[in-house]
Amino acid sequence: MTPTHAAPAGIEVFLQEHPHWTLRNNTLHREYLFPDFVAAFGFMTQVALRAEQAGHHPAWCNVYNRLVVDLSTHDAGGVTEKDLALARQMEALFQGKRPAA
Ligand code: H2B
């Protein structure tokens, strides 16, 4: 299978536009903090529905109000446009906007 890595320029543009995200261990990495567990889990639930729709799923770890996210495409062994798309959806949800389907 041909890996479909996102163009490095695409990642750079995304990282410049979204300074909370970094490239870490070949994943798109971000930590979110919420007021409490219910807010964190509510956000995760919204993301989960979007991820399932897209057939593309986050690696994440939640402890109480903290959510650590690492996005990569396992099939491709790195960050692809699918991860950038999921990250953009997460940012839109986090800012209370309804992301484009
Ligand atoms: N999610 C992520 N992050 N990477 C993948 O390669 C991936 C996935 N593959 N979700 C999908 C599921 C694949 O296993 C199914 C068959 O679509």
Residues whose N, C-alpha, C, O or C-beta is under 5 A from the ligand:
A	BS01	H2B	G55 H56 H57 S72 T73 H74 D75
